[in-house]
Amino acid sequence: MDASVDDGLDLSHTVPAAAGGDRAAFERLYRRYAPGLVPVLWRLAAGDEARAEDWLQDAFVQAWGRLGEIRRPQAFPGWIRRLAINVALADRRRAGFRVVDARRDAAGPEPPWPGADLDLERAIARLPDRARQVLVLFHLCDLSHAEIAEVMTIETGTSKAQLSRARSLLKEMLA
């Protein structure tokens, strides 16, 4: 989701156009940034592809109505990522979201993108809910422990402890 990628998408024009109701501009934003959100949401959903897709769609539906909030169009990539993460975490809190235990299926979930390290992805999916979320937010979203604590409504120390737990469990699972 790097805005510096030269894909012909000029955020300084596309974001304001989409905020003004230009559906084609919004579609360009969706096509550019949705694929980069899939791995993060898929991992937050412990491999539940349908749940991750629902979160992705919800994030972009919310984005359509809130694009006017963006002061700097170049901030769109981080803004949509944060919005998608918040949608996922809010849904988890609201619904008492419990992941299906991936350990029941010997093969485990398979990521919907090519070239994934299946052993690692399946191990991440088997992590306890909080530990997995902190690991994903820290390593894939580059959030600090303070930012993780804020979006997950936990203490900073809890974020650090859950990351340590996730790393230890991954080492055990992949050994």
C-alpha positions in Angstrom: 0.0 0.0 0.0 2.9 2.3 -0.6 1.7 5.6 -2.1 5.1 6.0 -3.8 4.4 3.1 -6.2 4.1 4.6 -9.7 0.8 3.0 -10.9 -0.5 6.2 -12.5 -2.8 7.0 -9.5 -2.4 10.6 -8.5 -3.8 10.8 -5.0 -3.9 14.6 -5.1 -6.5 14.4 -7.8 -8.2 11.1 -7.2 -9.0 11.5 -3.5 -10.7 14.9 -3.9 -12.6 13.6 -7.0 -13.8 10.6 -5.1 -14.8 12.8 -2.1 -16.8 14.9 -4.5 -18.8 11.8 -5.6 -16.8 10.6 -8.6 -17.5 6.9 -8.5 -14.8 6.1 -11.1 -12.2 7.8 -8.9 -13.4 5.9 -5.9 -13.2 2.6 -7.9 -9.6 3.4 -8.8 -8.8 3.9 -5.1 -10.5 0.6 -4.3 -8.7 -1.3 -7.0 -5.3 0.1 -5.9 -5.6 -0.3 -2.1 -8.1 -3.1 -1.4 -5.6 -5.9 -2.5 -3.0 -4.6 0.0 -5.6 -4.8 2.9 -6.6 -8.4 2.2 -3.6 -10.1 3.9 -3.9 -7.9 7.1 -7.7 -8.5 7.4 -7.3 -12.2 6.5 -4.8 -12.6 9.3 -6.9 -10.6 11.8 -9.8 -13.0 10.9 -7.6 -16.1 11.5 -8.0 -17.2 8.0 -11.7 -16.6 7.7 -11.8 -15.3 4.2 -15.5 -14.4 4.2 -15.1 -12.4 7.4 -12.0 -10.6 6.0 -13.9 -9.8 2.8 -16.8 -8.4 4.8 -14.5 -6.2 6.8 -12.8 -4.9 3.6 -16.2 -4.0 2.0 -17.4 -2.4 5.2 -14.2 -0.3 5.4 -14.7 1.0 1.8 -18.4 1.7 2.3 -17.4 3.8 5.3 -14.6 5.4 3.4 -17.0 6.5 0.6 -19.0 8.5 3.2 -16.0 9.9 5.0 -13.5 10.8 2.3 -14.2 14.5 3.0 -12.4 14.0 6.4 -9.0 13.6 4.6 -7.1 16.8 4.7 -4.0 15.5 2.8 -4.9 13.2 -0.1 -1.5 11.5 0.2 -2.6 10.3 3.7 -5.2 8.1 2.0 -3.2 4.8 2.2 -2.6 5.0 5.9 -6.2 6.4 6.5 -7.9 3.5 4.7 -5.6 0.9 6.4 -6.5 2.3 9.8 -10.2 2.5 8.9 -10.1 -1.2 7.9 -8.3 -2.2 11.1 -10.8 -0.3 13.1 -13.7 -2.0 11.3 -12.3 -5.4 12.0 -11.5 -4.8 15.7 -14.9 -3.1 16.3 -16.7 -6.0 14.7 -14.7 -8.4 16.9 -15.6 -6.4 20.0 -19.3 -5.9 19.1 -20.1 -9.4 18.1 -17.9 -11.1 20.7 -16.1 -12.4 17.6 -14.5 -15.9 18.2 -12.4 -17.4 15.5 -12.9 -20.9 14.3 -10.1 -23.0 15.7 -7.9 -23.6 12.7 -6.3 -26.5 14.5 -9.4 -28.6 13.8 -8.5 -28.7 10.2 -5.1 -30.4 9.8 -4.3 -28.4 6.7 -5.5 -25.1 8.2 -6.7 -22.1 6.3 -5.0 -21.2 3.0 -4.3 -17.6 2.2 -6.1 -16.2 -0.9 -3.0 -14.7 -2.3 -0.2 -16.6 -4.2 3.2 -17.2 -2.9 2.3 -17.3 0.8 4.4 -19.3 3.2 1.6 -21.7 4.2 3.3 -23.0 7.3 3.7 -19.5 8.7 0.3 -18.3 7.7 -1.4 -21.4 9.3 0.7 -20.9 12.4 -0.4 -17.2 12.6 -4.0 -18.3 12.1 -3.7 -20.7 15.1 -2.4 -18.1 17.5 -4.7 -16.9 20.3 -6.9 -14.1 19.1 -5.2 -11.2 21.0 -1.7 -12.4 20.3 -2.4 -12.8 16.6 -4.0 -9.3 16.4 -1.0 -7.6 18.1 1.5 -9.5 15.9 -0.4 -8.5 12.8 -0.8 -4.9 13.8 2.9 -4.6 14.9 4.6 -6.4 12.1 2.3 -5.9 9.1 0.8 -2.5 9.9 3.8 -1.0 11.5 1.8 0.2 14.5 3.6 1.1 17.7 2.6 -0.6 21.0 0.9 2.7 22.0 -1.1 2.7 18.7 -2.0 -0.9 19.1 -3.1 -0.3 22.7 -5.3 2.6 21.5 -7.0 0.7 18.7 -7.4 -2.5 20.7 -8.4 -0.7 23.9 -5.7 -2.5 25.9 -2.7 -1.3 27.9 0.7 -0.8 26.2 2.2 -3.4 28.4 -0.4 -5.9 27.3 0.4 -5.2 23.7 4.1 -5.9 24.4 3.3 -9.1 26.4 1.0 -10.4 23.6 3.6 -9.7 21.0 6.1 -11.7 23.0 3.6 -14.5 23.5 2.8 -14.6 19.8 6.5 -14.8 18.8 7.2 -17.6 21.3 4.2 -19.6 20.1 5.2 -19.1 16.5 8.7 -20.4 17.3 7.2 -23.5 18.9 4.8 -24.1 16.1 7.4 -23.7 13.4 10.2 -25.6 15.1 
